[in-house]
């Protein structure tokens, strides 16, 4: 593979490939696609201004052909890579005992490639689509690539390869069409990479029906020293009486996946003329999915969306020392209210507007010493009091509740259906020559705790979810 591939301008104002597409590396192919998209964007602006010439239209056909070759080459590479990854995931056909031992060893020291931990209630902490849905076939359902699939849906053409979404009695286009599992895997993995919650929560894949039934121990009250109603009893030689028998506190959490959709208007003319147009649309849809899901899992109220982390009954709100500010005492106060079981897995989430306050926090060393910064880290990764600090626009601005939080997201549960459905309507925007694209997912989320934890020996309650007022 080589990186010697680019699209260069021609004398007529078009683009031509410089280098061998077939032998180009993935990085070179992606950059070539970026070059084409930029050129198409300029042509779109030109067309909107009514300045598109016959030469531009001729160039457009040539660029479309080049872009189609680049896209198909990328799709073939991704399909080959996915096939290799799928083979490696199957112990009987890809991983021998030594490979499995190496994978587990990598996980022991925090390196990528290790199996994600599975909790006692059947959920998977973090992970990727293939770990959530290992039985899903890595298939394109006969489609050459995503561009061909989306073009068929957008054009509302009948094709036997389309799989109708049939939940709740919907059939055919009335319920949309399920995108191929290989595309679902790509979309969900992209959503996870940009996610704050989904990449760290305990995920319960829903493969049948629409419910995830999660058994949980009720550990909210440890005031008597018992955990979920069970404690250690020291016995004498005399037989124990029936009064010593303890009843374990087990509860059942039922999550029903909720339907959420993105609606996007697309120009019919642009979708017909621009090569790889649906790849651009799907990129925006993926980012919108990631952002919308994260906002719901963080701030949702439970109706009609998920019950987010900050709507949980287990949330502890610590009163800040000074209005509109963040002090060192605020951080230590929050840490003291974090459940001890969550210390090794909690992260800080802060809004960008809180950074000036956080970065100037320090611990004074006497009268002659220099202040020791509270924030540490390098290469863009920061830690606060030994735990990772994540800066996100999904937090609330400085001075409002939620500008700084300390949370263990593995204690938040997510139910997820792996299927993603898409549908297109040309009726709403018929007079404006636009089509409306609908993309639907089904997901739900809620905390495994309904209240803060009462520790033994009295003291303040603690929780895996702590925020600043």
C-alpha positions, 0 to 999 in steps of 0.5 A: 500500500502507498500514500501516493494518491491525490486528486489534482485540478485539471485545466478545465476546472475538474479533478483527476486522480494522481496515483494508483487507486487500487494500491493506495492506502486507506489513509490516502483513499480517505484523503482523496474522498475529502478532496472530492467532497470539497470540490463537490461542495464548491460545485454545489455553491456554484450551482446554487448561484446559477453559474454552473457551466457545461464544462462543469457538468462534464467534469462532474460526470468524470469526478463521480466516476473517480469517486465511485471507484474510491468508495468501492475500493474503501468498501472492499477494504472494510469488508475484508477487514471486517471478515478478518476481525469476525474470524478472529472473534470466533474462538474455534476458527480464529483464536488459539489458546495462545492468542486468547491468553495474549488477549486476556493479558492485554486486558489485564494491563488496560490495552485494547483487544481484551474481552469487555467485562460482563456483569453479574446481571448479564450486561456488558460494560462498554464494548462494541457492536460485535461484542453486544450482538455476536450472533449478528452476521457481518453481512451487507445483504447483497449490497455492494456498499452503503452508497448503493443501499442508501441510493435505493432507499432514497430513490424509493425503488423496489429491491428484493434485498431490502429488509422491511422493519416489521415491529409493531405491525409495520410492514414495507416502507411504512416501518422503514428498512433495516440497514445491513448488519455490517453498516449497523456495526459501523454506525454504532461503533462510530456513535460509541467512539463519540459517546460519553455514556454509551462507551462506559455504561453497562449495555444490555443487548435486546435481541428478542422483543423490546424489553431487557429484564435486569436483576439487581441487588438492592444495596442502597441501605448498608446502615446495619452492615448488611449488603443487599440484606445479607451479612456475615454471622458468627456461629457458636456450637449451638445450632442457629435458630430460624431467626438468623436466616436472612432474606436477600434483597433482590429487585428487578429492573425492566427497561423497554427500548424507546423509539428515537428518530432523526429527520433530515431533508435532502435535496433531490438534485444534489443526491442525484448529482453528487457522488458519495452523497449519502456517505456525507449524509450518513456521517452527519446522521451518525454524529447527530445520533451520538450527540442525541443519545448521549444527551438523553442518557445524561439529562433525559427525564424518562418521558418520553426519553430515557431517564438520564444519569442526572435524573436518577434518584441516586444522584447526590448534589454537592453545594459549591463553596462560591457562586459561579466558581469551582474551588478545591473544596468543591472537588474534595467534597464531591470525591468524599460523596463518591461511593468507594466501590466506584473510585477506580472506575469514576470519571470527571465530566466538565464543561469547557467553561469550567476549565479556566477555574479547574486549571488554576486550582492549586494547593498552597504549600506554606508561605514560601512554597509554590502552589501544587496544581490539582490538574495533572496529565499530558498529551491532552489527557487530564486527571483531577484527584487521580481520576480522568477528566473529560471535557464535554459540551454535553455538561452544563456551563460554569455556575449551573448544576452539572458543570462538574460531575464525578460519575461511575457510568458502569452503574448506569444501564442501557437497553439497546436494539441493534437494528437501525431503520431508514426510510424516505418520504418525497411527499412532504417536500415535493414542491421544494424538490426535497426528500425527508430521510428518517433514521430510527433507533431503539434504546433506553437507559436508567440507573441501577440505583434508585437512591443514594447509598447509606453507608455503615457507621452512619455518615453522609450518603454516597453514590456513583453519581455526584454533581456540583450544584 
